[in-house]
Amino acid sequence: MLNIILLGPPGAGKGTQAARLVAERGMVQLSTGDMLREARRADTPLGHQVAEVMDSGALVSDAIVSALIDDKLTTLDQSQGAIFDGYPRTLAQAQSLDTILAAHGRTLNTVIELVVDEDELVRRIVGRFTCAGCGAPFHDHLHQPVVPGTCDSCGSHDFKRRPDDNELTVRTRMTEYRAKTAPILPYYEQRGLVRPVDGMASVEAVAAQIDAILDAAA
Ligand code: AMP
């Protein structure tokens, strides 16, 4: 059972690669961004508490996201590998993750760093949208539905965009990544855990690089 972190700025492809690993390897994706969006959709007190911060592109508190991860791990079977996506995002979260993993009898195997070009990423993120019916991902320039206005996967005509996928918020999220998240790399580098991957390559090529790393770690 592997426990891995997918690390990289917003739009680097963490969610796409995590979804594939879930489908192909039976791992479980633990995305704090997804958990927080779910709390907002469900109108919970937590959802209300984090809404404004999320919409600005800033980070919510370390205590909140670490508690979400701890809770989620409690629900997993010991045999299920975990993919941490969008967590940890600060050094304090990285330290909490060590404690949390130990408490759950798990150890961190690998940190996959998706290395990307920031300006290209902004273009990627600002154009992305998903099917409201099945969640299939699309893009204004890179991947339009074959029949305009109709989802290729489920035929739905409803699409949605994340409210924080606008240029101003994306730039703030990048700045947060550079200031607070990139500095956690040395924390893992000194333990020999970081494996860089060219995140600007095609989805398939990135997948192949990740597969090779995970096969070697298994
Ligand atoms: P994401 O979907 O990972 O890009 O996350 C969307 C937003 O949720 C971020 O811009 C933050 O406001 C918040 N968020 C998600 N994960 C974390 C985290 N690990 N630490 C702090 N804030 C987070």
Boltz pocket constraint, residues with backbone or C-beta under 6 A from the ligand:
constraints:
  - pocket:
      binder: B
      contacts: [[A, 10], [A, 32], [A, 33], [A, 34], [A, 36], [A, 53], [A, 54], [A, 55], [A, 57], [A, 58], [A, 59], [A, 60], [A, 61], [A, 62], [A, 65], [A, 85], [A, 86], [A, 87], [A, 88], [A, 89], [A, 93], [A, 164], [A, 173]]
      max_distance: 6.0
